[in-house]
Amino acid sequence: MERLLSLLGADSVHQKAQEILQLERRLANITVSEYDDLRRDVSAMYNKVTLGQLQKITPHLRWKWLLDQIFQEDFSEDEEVVLLATDYMRQVSQLIRSTPHSHPGRQEGALNRSPDP
């Protein structure tokens, strides 16, 4: 990872690599066995929600913007999507909120920049 960061021109390569690894560990800790029982209950895992509802569930991710960019469409806030593991997505949103803006793992386009949207 340090070599890749170096090739990409990053400063403080060792520190940046450690920050990325720490973020990956925090993300992995969200997904550990606490969800094993939920995986067996399909209704707890899959929820149909609108993009507007999804934005409220995960306020630190810009879902409409992201989907508009990927599909080159202008989706309505009422567009329905299937959300997998609602609680997991809430925790990912909070993890993003607590990750410094200068972190090398942050891609600003799909993230809300304000502290509390």
N, C-alpha and C positions, 0 to 999 in steps of 0.2 A: 504494500500500500504506500509506503514511504517513497518508493521509486516512482510510482505513478504520480503521486503528489508533486514530486520533484520535477518530473517531466512536464507536468501541467503548470509549472512555474510558481508553486505555492511557497510562501515564506514559512519559516518555523515548521518544517516538514514533520519532524518527530512529534511536536506538540499537536499539530493538526491531525496526524494519524491517531494519536491517543484520544482526541476529542471525538473522532468518528467512531472509534471502537467503543467508547463510553456510550455514545448515542445508540449504537447497535445493541449493546448489552441492555440498555434501558428498554429498548423496543422489544427485545427477546423476553425480558422479564414480564412484559404485559401478556405475552402469548403462552406462558407456561401452563402447567396442568390445571389451573383454575378453570379453564374452559373445556376440559375433557367431558364433563357431564353435560355442558351445553351443546356440545357437538352431537350428542345423541338425540337431543330434542330439536328437531328441525324447525318447529315454530318459534323457538327462542333464538334461532340463528338467522332466519330470513324474515325480514320485515319490509313490506312495501311502503315506501314513503315518497313524498314529493321532494323536489330539489329544495324547496323552501324549508321543509321540515328537516331535511338532511343538513342544511346550513345551520339550523338551530342546534341540532345534535352535535355537530362538529364545527363550531364557529371559527376555528383557526385554519380551516381549509376552504378554499374558494372553489367549491364543486362546480357551480354553473360556469365560471370562467374556464376551469380546467376542461370540462366537457365541450364547451363551445370551441375551445382551441383544438382539441383532439378531433372532433367530428366536423369542424368548420360549419357549425350550425348556430342558431340563436335560440337555445332552449328556453322554454317558459319555466318560471318558478313552480308551476303546477305539474310539470313533467314528472311522471312516476318512475322511480328506480327501486331496485331491490337492495336493501342494506343487509349486509352480512355482519353478524355479531355487533349489535349496536353498542354495547358496553365497551367492547374492544375499541371501536372507532372513537368513542368519547375519550378514552384514555390516550389514544394516539393524538387526538386533537390537543389534549392537555400537555402531552409530551412536547409537541411542537411549540405550544405557548411558552413552555419553560426552557426551550432551547434558544440560546443567544442568537441574535440576528447575524452575528459574524461567524457562526459555526459553519465549517466547510460542507456539512451535509444538508444545509438549508438551500432549497431552490425557491426563491422569493415569489415567482409568478403565481403559483398555486396556493400560497400561504397568505393569510391575512396579516398585515403588518402592524395593525393597531393592537395594543395589549389586551383589550377586551372589547371585541366587536359587539 
